[in-house]
Amino acid sequence: MKTRTPANRRSTGRKRPRAVQWLAAFGFILLVCRFTSADTEYYRHAFFDNSETPDFYFYSAGKAVAPSILDLQSQKAPVDSAIFFTPPNSLRLSWQSNPGGSWELPVRVVEFRDREILFDGDSLILWCYSATPISAGDLPEIRLLDTNHNFSVPIRLGDFSSLMQARRWTQIRIPLSKFGTGSVDQFDPHRLQEVVFSQAAADGAKHTLLVDEIRIDNAASASAETARDESQLARHIETPRNLKAFGYERQVDLSWDEPSDGQVTRYVIYRSQNGQPFQPIGIQVPGLTRYSDYLGEPGQTASYKVATEDGSYSLSSFSPVVTASTRPLTDDELLTMLQDECFRYYWDSAGPHSGMARENVPGNDRILATGASGFGIMALVVGVNRGFITREQGVERLTKIVNFLEKAPRYHGAWSHFMDDATGASLPVFDMYDNAGDLVETSFLMEGLLTARQYFDGRSAQEQSLRKRITHLWETVDWDWYRRTPNGTGLLWHWSPEWSWLINHQIDGFNETMIVYLLAIASPTHPVPASLYYSGWASPKGYANGNTYFGIKLDVGFDTGGPLFFTHYSYMGFDPHALTDRYTNYFDNNRNMALINRAYCIKNPGDHKGYGADDWGLTASDGADGYMAHAPDARDDDGTMTPTGALASFPYTPKASMAAFKYFYRDLGAKLWGIYGPRDAFNLDKNWYARIYMGLNQAPITVMVENYRSGLIWRLFMSNPEIQGAVKRIEALSTPTQNTRVP
């Protein structure tokens, strides 16, 4: 984690610990509105199933000592996309072991944020394939490493396999009890982080072994001796129902209904084109009933069928076949597709008990993100207005969310940053001190709720009740408590009944938190004085900028502007046109921040691959080395690009954002595009693409694109009379020569 000196202090969206830090603490069809149980259980067993990229597996590394030879690509394990057990690819292990040499190939698990590495089972299981026979004695050795960097003794694969027959997938099962500790401290196989293949017999011969479907499981429940036989389908396993396919410009999206028999280990998707036989092209984990097949060009027609697979690799009967075609889309149609795809994150993958947004998918099913849920509520309004779901469905979902929020713990009216989907309990994800009220996350949530209150203005009993209940939630946030003292000049981020004000982190700008002060000033029941806008949020120290970067002036903000989520989170509901204070007009300043971000990427001082006029938008996201608030400066730019940066900037830079959208979709789509639109981030220097979608990053795309297209969310949020009053009170504090400008 990166820290800042006090002079450079700025708070960011995801991480808000006691230390001063940059890092964020933080319709067409497919009306799939079932709540999904997600994928935690799947990843308690799956160590490797597929590579996100078709050339090499990013989470690997290899090395050979002459005269031994190990085939590598970019020093990583090559990927085979022609032969696999789990579609669409496998790992290719090619070696020549010679006397006096050695080689190793570590394969690492993908570590999703907030996912505990804790595997469940009694055996290491992997599937292997060779085009030619390999004797048991010539197979590699294998070692395991755990998350504490302890390692096992070496095991010969051949001790658990007979002759590797040619052109046949064979399962190898090794009891975990065989992996004794080889390190000083105790090795824990259930905390498995790496599987290391290495040289065994130095026979001097060249061998190639394909490895796929590495998992920890109970041997009895995964006892298949050979690969699945599609000619003998297991009729007792329920078939996916109601398969639908819809073609966009470059991809076909599939959706189906989840079987009810609970035997889903995963789904296997098959495709046929041009009259050819159906072939498996991919898998989907249990709890997710969508699949996106990127075909690459308009005018492609494909047919699909889906089967359910159980723990012994038996397949159900196939669903009925569906067919769809890709076709050219206008820019307007592309934007609708983008909004719909990103909206689905909050619709399909919401917590089944709460209806709230998960922190990330894949991830930890328990963890709900309060701020991301507020963003998701605004995306829900867009979804209803665009016809992605019906108004009745929107009311039903919002009612579920409000039911949950009314029962969840509150701390002087504020909710915690993270909550448990099943119980509502506060979850101290970051550390033991961050276990209660989070005023910033509460503000993001309230931004969404107040938007929904204005949208669902119907006379039905359900909508009237929703408005009343949202108003009660709004009026019971004790904003002035978070001043800490009656004379406090700013608002504090956290309060805990256990730790009180121990974190003691004041909310000040310029960052993503303007909305906190706007709502606190607007509160009809627990307001703070409008003067806190300047003494807290826009305090002179570290707020004004006034410098020019790449010929573009930045009135307020740090350095070259910081990560672009500073221009998104507070301004998804609050219209930045509506406020010109002593320093700037916020629409103009936000636009300039986006333009500076793009200009930096065009200049590309770090010489990162891909950066340019169509590849820009540095902001907070996961990266190859973990979460980082990526920004246009040498200190915070590691080559990771986050699509939401440019795509959620559509109101500020419509032409440049459209160019980035088309690059992300048309040029990188085969690797970047998935069931919820663009994945969280990518790094072309490292050929790395995120496997996750993030709750903080998908909704800003849907919402800000809508603000560009129609101004809907801005208009709704600004129509709250309390917000109008707050703007007037801030306006009254502005200098006589600068007046608030309301569009």
Solvent accessible surface area in square Angstrom, and as a share of the most:
residue,aa,sasa,rsa
1,M,147,0.65
2,K,81,0.34
3,T,90,0.53
4,R,17,0.06
5,T,80,0.46
6,P,108,0.68
7,A,81,0.63
8,N,47,0.24
9,R,93,0.34
10,R,1,0.00
11,S,5,0.03
12,T,0,0.00
13,G,0,0.00
14,R,16,0.06
15,K,26,0.11
16,R,5,0.02
17,P,17,0.11
18,R,117,0.43
19,A,50,0.39
20,V,38,0.22
21,Q,19,0.08
22,W,1,0.00
23,L,12,0.06
24,A,1,0.01
25,A,0,0.00
26,F,0,0.00
27,G,24,0.23
28,F,57,0.24
29,I,55,0.28
30,L,3,0.01
31,L,86,0.43
32,V,14,0.08
33,C,54,0.32
34,R,117,0.43
35,F,62,0.26
36,T,3,0.02
37,S,67,0.44
38,A,15,0.11
39,D,1,0.00
40,T,47,0.28
41,E,101,0.45
42,Y,9,0.03
43,Y,23,0.09
44,R,76,0.28
45,H,22,0.10
46,A,6,0.05
47,F,7,0.03
48,F,5,0.02
49,D,6,0.03
50,N,12,0.06
51,S,7,0.05
52,E,51,0.23
53,T,4,0.03
54,P,71,0.44
55,D,44,0.23
56,F,14,0.06
57,Y,4,0.02
58,F,27,0.11
59,Y,24,0.09
60,S,5,0.03
61,A,51,0.39
62,G,9,0.09
63,K,135,0.57
64,A,39,0.31
65,V,76,0.44
66,A,83,0.64
67,P,69,0.44
68,S,6,0.04
69,I,85,0.43
70,L,15,0.07
71,D,75,0.39
72,L,49,0.24
73,Q,75,0.33
74,S,76,0.49
75,Q,122,0.54
76,K,42,0.18
77,A,0,0.00
78,P,4,0.03
79,V,9,0.05
80,D,23,0.12
81,S,61,0.39
82,A,87,0.67
83,I,58,0.30
84,F,44,0.18
85,F,5,0.02
86,T,0,0.00
87,P,1,0.00
88,P,57,0.36
89,N,6,0.03
90,S,0,0.00
91,L,4,0.02
92,R,77,0.28
93,L,3,0.02
94,S,11,0.07
95,W,10,0.04
96,Q,31,0.14
97,S,0,0.00
98,N,21,0.11
99,P,99,0.62
100,G,78,0.75
101,G,13,0.13
102,S,50,0.32
103,W,8,0.03
104,E,73,0.33
105,L,4,0.02
106,P,19,0.12
107,V,0,0.00
108,R,78,0.28
109,V,3,0.02
110,V,12,0.07
111,E,88,0.39
112,F,11,0.04
113,R,32,0.12
114,D,41,0.21
115,R,33,0.12
116,E,104,0.47
117,I,13,0.07
118,L,54,0.27
119,F,4,0.02
120,D,59,0.30
121,G,8,0.08
122,D,73,0.38
123,S,4,0.03
124,L,0,0.00
125,I,0,0.00
126,L,0,0.00
127,W,0,0.00
128,C,0,0.00
129,Y,20,0.08
130,S,2,0.01
131,A,50,0.39
132,T,86,0.50
133,P,81,0.51
134,I,2,0.01
135,S,50,0.32
136,A,28,0.22
137,G,44,0.42
138,D,35,0.18
139,L,1,0.01
140,P,1,0.01
141,E,28,0.12
142,I,0,0.00
143,R,76,0.28
144,L,0,0.00
145,L,44,0.22
146,D,1,0.01
147,T,42,0.24
148,N,104,0.53
149,H,140,0.62
150,N,20,0.10
151,F,81,0.34
152,S,1,0.01
153,V,53,0.31
154,P,59,0.37
155,I,22,0.11
156,R,98,0.36
157,L,0,0.00
158,G,13,0.12
159,D,104,0.54
160,F,60,0.25
161,S,19,0.12
162,S,88,0.56
163,L,97,0.48
164,M,0,0.00
165,Q,86,0.38
166,A,43,0.33
167,R,170,0.62
168,R,94,0.34
169,W,22,0.08
170,T,32,0.18
171,Q,16,0.07
172,I,1,0.00
173,R,70,0.26
174,I,0,0.00
175,P,52,0.33
176,L,11,0.06
177,S,101,0.65
178,K,106,0.45
179,F,8,0.04
180,G,32,0.31
181,T,44,0.26
182,G,37,0.35
183,S,22,0.14
184,V,153,0.88
185,D,89,0.46
186,Q,140,0.62
187,F,6,0.03
188,D,49,0.25
189,P,23,0.14
190,H,61,0.27
191,R,70,0.25
192,L,0,0.00
193,Q,30,0.13
194,E,35,0.15
195,V,0,0.00
196,V,10,0.06
197,F,2,0.01
198,S,10,0.07
199,Q,28,0.13
200,A,20,0.15
201,A,32,0.25
202,A,43,0.33
203,D,60,0.31
204,G,32,0.31
205,A,42,0.32
206,K,164,0.70
207,H,27,0.12
208,T,57,0.33
209,L,0,0.00
210,L,8,0.04
211,V,2,0.01
212,D,0,0.00
213,E,2,0.01
214,I,1,0.01
215,R,13,0.05
216,I,0,0.00
217,D,15,0.08
218,N,65,0.33
219,A,31,0.24
220,A,94,0.73
221,S,58,0.37
222,A,1,0.00
223,S,54,0.35
224,A,20,0.16
225,E,116,0.52
226,T,54,0.31
227,A,35,0.27
228,R,40,0.15
229,D,73,0.38
230,E,77,0.34
231,S,96,0.62
232,Q,139,0.62
233,L,30,0.15
234,A,15,0.11
235,R,178,0.65
236,H,126,0.56
237,I,3,0.02
238,E,45,0.20
239,T,33,0.19
240,P,1,0.01
241,R,102,0.37
242,N,80,0.41
243,L,15,0.07
244,K,79,0.34
245,A,20,0.16
246,F,46,0.19
247,G,8,0.07
248,Y,0,0.00
249,E,4,0.02
250,R,35,0.13
251,Q,0,0.00
252,V,0,0.00
253,D,1,0.01
254,L,0,0.00
255,S,3,0.02
256,W,2,0.01
257,D,34,0.18
258,E,26,0.12
259,P,8,0.05
260,S,94,0.60
261,D,55,0.29
262,G,72,0.69
263,Q,67,0.30
264,V,25,0.14
265,T,28,0.16
266,R,0,0.00
267,Y,0,0.00
268,V,0,0.00
269,I,0,0.00
270,Y,2,0.01
271,R,59,0.21
272,S,14,0.09
273,Q,41,0.18
274,N,139,0.71
275,G,79,0.76
276,Q,113,0.50
277,P,93,0.58
278,F,57,0.24
279,Q,105,0.47
280,P,26,0.17
281,I,23,0.12
282,G,2,0.02
283,I,23,0.12
284,Q,21,0.09
285,V,11,0.06
286,P,25,0.16
287,G,0,0.00
288,L,10,0.05
289,T,8,0.05
290,R,4,0.01
291,Y,36,0.14
292,S,18,0.12
293,D,8,0.04
294,Y,41,0.16
295,L,32,0.16
296,G,21,0.20
297,E,95,0.43
298,P,39,0.25
299,G,60,0.58
300,Q,64,0.28
301,T,72,0.42
302,A,1,0.01
303,S,25,0.16
304,Y,0,0.00
305,K,35,0.15
306,V,0,0.00
307,A,0,0.00
308,T,0,0.00
309,E,0,0.00
310,D,17,0.09
311,G,33,0.32
312,S,46,0.30
313,Y,9,0.04
314,S,37,0.24
315,L,4,0.02
316,S,0,0.00
317,S,28,0.18
318,F,46,0.19
319,S,4,0.03
320,P,103,0.65
321,V,78,0.45
322,V,32,0.18
323,T,79,0.46
324,A,12,0.09
325,S,52,0.34
326,T,3,0.02
327,R,92,0.33
328,P,100,0.63
329,L,13,0.07
330,T,83,0.48
331,D,64,0.33
332,D,85,0.44
333,E,55,0.25
334,L,1,0.00
335,L,8,0.04
336,T,17,0.10
337,M,0,0.00
338,L,0,0.00
339,Q,0,0.00
340,D,2,0.01
341,E,1,0.00
342,C,0,0.00
343,F,1,0.00
344,R,1,0.00
345,Y,1,0.00
346,Y,14,0.05
347,W,8,0.03
348,D,3,0.02
349,S,1,0.01
350,A,0,0.00
351,G,0,0.00
352,P,41,0.26
353,H,115,0.51
354,S,0,0.00
355,G,5,0.04
356,M,2,0.01
357,A,4,0.03
358,R,5,0.02
359,E,4,0.02
360,N,3,0.01
361,V,3,0.02
362,P,15,0.09
363,G,6,0.06
364,N,36,0.19
365,D,32,0.17
366,R,129,0.47
367,I,12,0.06
368,L,0,0.00
369,A,2,0.01
370,T,0,0.00
371,G,0,0.00
372,A,0,0.00
373,S,3,0.02
374,G,0,0.00
375,F,0,0.00
376,G,7,0.07
377,I,1,0.00
378,M,0,0.00
379,A,0,0.00
380,L,9,0.04
381,V,0,0.00
382,V,0,0.00
383,G,0,0.00
384,V,15,0.08
385,N,73,0.37
386,R,73,0.26
387,G,42,0.41
388,F,0,0.00
389,I,4,0.02
390,T,62,0.36
391,R,77,0.28
392,E,129,0.58
393,Q,34,0.15
394,G,0,0.00
395,V,14,0.08
396,E,124,0.55
397,R,9,0.03
398,L,0,0.00
399,T,40,0.23
400,K,56,0.24
401,I,8,0.04
402,V,0,0.00
403,N,61,0.31
404,F,22,0.09
405,L,0,0.00
406,E,75,0.34
407,K,172,0.73
408,A,7,0.06
409,P,52,0.33
410,R,64,0.24
411,Y,32,0.12
412,H,69,0.31
413,G,8,0.08
414,A,0,0.00
415,W,0,0.00
416,S,3,0.02
417,H,6,0.03
418,F,1,0.00
419,M,1,0.00
420,D,9,0.04
421,D,7,0.04
422,A,66,0.52
423,T,104,0.60
424,G,2,0.02
425,A,43,0.33
426,S,22,0.14
427,L,22,0.11
428,P,66,0.42
429,V,44,0.25
430,F,36,0.15
431,D,43,0.22
432,M,114,0.51
433,Y,34,0.13
434,D,10,0.05
435,N,32,0.16
436,A,4,0.03
437,G,0,0.00
438,D,0,0.00
439,L,0,0.00
440,V,0,0.00
441,E,1,0.01
442,T,0,0.00
443,S,0,0.00
444,F,1,0.00
445,L,0,0.00
446,M,0,0.00
447,E,0,0.00
448,G,0,0.00
449,L,0,0.00
450,L,0,0.00
451,T,0,0.00
452,A,0,0.00
453,R,23,0.08
454,Q,46,0.20
455,Y,25,0.10
456,F,1,0.00
457,D,97,0.50
458,G,22,0.21
459,R,224,0.82
460,S,52,0.34
461,A,80,0.62
462,Q,113,0.50
463,E,11,0.05
464,Q,91,0.41
465,S,47,0.31
466,L,3,0.01
467,R,63,0.23
468,K,156,0.66
469,R,55,0.20
470,I,1,0.01
471,T,35,0.21
472,H,108,0.48
473,L,2,0.01
474,W,0,0.00
475,E,58,0.26
476,T,48,0.28
477,V,0,0.00
478,D,26,0.13
479,W,0,0.00
480,D,56,0.29
481,W,87,0.31
482,Y,0,0.00
483,R,37,0.13
484,R,122,0.44
485,T,70,0.41
486,P,117,0.74
487,N,131,0.67
488,G,13,0.12
489,T,85,0.49
490,G,5,0.04
491,L,0,0.00
492,L,14,0.07
493,W,0,0.00
494,H,8,0.04
495,W,35,0.12
496,S,4,0.03
497,P,87,0.55
498,E,119,0.53
499,W,72,0.25
500,S,56,0.36
501,W,27,0.09
502,L,84,0.42
503,I,13,0.06
504,N,85,0.44
505,H,15,0.07
506,Q,54,0.24
507,I,0,0.00
508,D,15,0.08
509,G,5,0.05
510,F,0,0.00
511,N,0,0.00
512,E,0,0.00
513,T,0,0.00
514,M,0,0.00
515,I,0,0.00
516,V,0,0.00
517,Y,0,0.00
518,L,1,0.00
519,L,0,0.00
520,A,0,0.00
521,I,1,0.00
522,A,3,0.03
523,S,4,0.03
524,P,68,0.43
525,T,64,0.37
526,H,57,0.26
527,P,67,0.42
528,V,6,0.04
529,P,60,0.37
530,A,17,0.13
531,S,59,0.38
532,L,4,0.02
533,Y,0,0.00
534,Y,17,0.06
535,S,45,0.29
536,G,0,0.00
537,W,0,0.00
538,A,0,0.00
539,S,24,0.15
540,P,103,0.65
541,K,176,0.75
542,G,35,0.34
543,Y,1,0.00
544,A,58,0.45
545,N,31,0.16
546,G,41,0.40
547,N,84,0.43
548,T,84,0.49
549,Y,42,0.16
550,F,84,0.35
551,G,68,0.65
552,I,34,0.17
553,K,110,0.47
554,L,0,0.00
555,D,42,0.22
556,V,0,0.00
557,G,4,0.04
558,F,22,0.09
559,D,52,0.27
560,T,23,0.14
561,G,0,0.00
562,G,1,0.01
563,P,0,0.00
564,L,0,0.00
565,F,3,0.01
566,F,1,0.00
567,T,0,0.00
568,H,2,0.01
569,Y,3,0.01
570,S,0,0.00
571,Y,0,0.00
572,M,0,0.00
573,G,0,0.00
574,F,0,0.00
575,D,13,0.07
576,P,0,0.00
577,H,55,0.24
578,A,1,0.01
579,L,0,0.00
580,T,18,0.11
581,D,0,0.00
582,R,104,0.38
583,Y,51,0.20
584,T,5,0.03
585,N,12,0.06
586,Y,0,0.00
587,F,25,0.10
588,D,43,0.23
589,N,1,0.01
590,N,0,0.00
591,R,85,0.31
592,N,31,0.16
593,M,1,0.01
594,A,0,0.00
595,L,59,0.29
596,I,0,0.00
597,N,1,0.00
598,R,61,0.22
599,A,21,0.16
600,Y,11,0.04
601,C,0,0.00
602,I,85,0.43
603,K,139,0.59
604,N,27,0.14
605,P,82,0.52
606,G,40,0.38
607,D,126,0.65
608,H,28,0.12
609,K,136,0.58
610,G,36,0.34
611,Y,22,0.08
612,G,17,0.17
613,A,41,0.32
614,D,64,0.33
615,D,3,0.02
616,W,0,0.00
617,G,0,0.00
618,L,0,0.00
619,T,0,0.00
620,A,1,0.01
621,S,0,0.00
622,D,20,0.10
623,G,8,0.08
624,A,16,0.12
625,D,121,0.63
626,G,37,0.36
627,Y,37,0.14
628,M,23,0.10
629,A,1,0.01
630,H,1,0.00
631,A,0,0.00
632,P,1,0.01
633,D,23,0.12
634,A,99,0.76
635,R,106,0.39
636,D,3,0.01
637,D,15,0.08
638,D,48,0.25
639,G,3,0.03
640,T,0,0.00
641,M,1,0.00
642,T,0,0.00
643,P,2,0.01
644,T,7,0.04
645,G,0,0.00
646,A,0,0.00
647,L,0,0.00
648,A,0,0.00
649,S,0,0.00
650,F,1,0.00
651,P,15,0.09
652,Y,8,0.03
653,T,8,0.05
654,P,48,0.30
655,K,179,0.76
656,A,13,0.10
657,S,0,0.00
658,M,26,0.12
659,A,33,0.26
660,A,0,0.00
661,F,1,0.00
662,K,54,0.23
663,Y,39,0.15
664,F,0,0.00
665,Y,1,0.00
666,R,75,0.27
667,D,99,0.51
668,L,21,0.11
669,G,0,0.00
670,A,79,0.62
671,K,54,0.23
672,L,0,0.00
673,W,9,0.03
674,G,4,0.04
675,I,15,0.07
676,Y,1,0.00
677,G,0,0.00
678,P,1,0.01
679,R,44,0.16
680,D,2,0.01
681,A,0,0.00
682,F,1,0.01
683,N,1,0.01
684,L,26,0.13
685,D,67,0.35
686,K,73,0.31
687,N,23,0.12
688,W,8,0.03
689,Y,9,0.03
690,A,2,0.01
691,R,40,0.15
692,I,5,0.03
693,Y,11,0.04
694,M,0,0.00
695,G,0,0.00
696,L,4,0.02
697,N,3,0.02
698,Q,3,0.01
699,A,0,0.00
700,P,1,0.01
701,I,1,0.00
702,T,0,0.00
703,V,0,0.00
704,M,0,0.00
705,V,0,0.00
706,E,1,0.00
707,N,6,0.03
708,Y,92,0.35
709,R,50,0.18
710,S,50,0.32
711,G,15,0.15
712,L,12,0.06
713,I,0,0.00
714,W,18,0.06
715,R,138,0.50
716,L,24,0.12
717,F,0,0.00
718,M,29,0.13
719,S,45,0.29
720,N,0,0.00
721,P,88,0.55
722,E,31,0.14
723,I,1,0.00
724,Q,84,0.37
725,G,20,0.19
726,A,1,0.00
727,V,9,0.05
728,K,136,0.58
729,R,108,0.39
730,I,0,0.00
731,E,62,0.28
732,A,84,0.65
733,L,60,0.30
734,S,16,0.11
735,T,54,0.31
736,P,126,0.79
737,T,124,0.72
738,Q,55,0.25
739,N,104,0.53
740,T,16,0.09
741,R,132,0.48
742,V,99,0.57
743,P,114,0.72
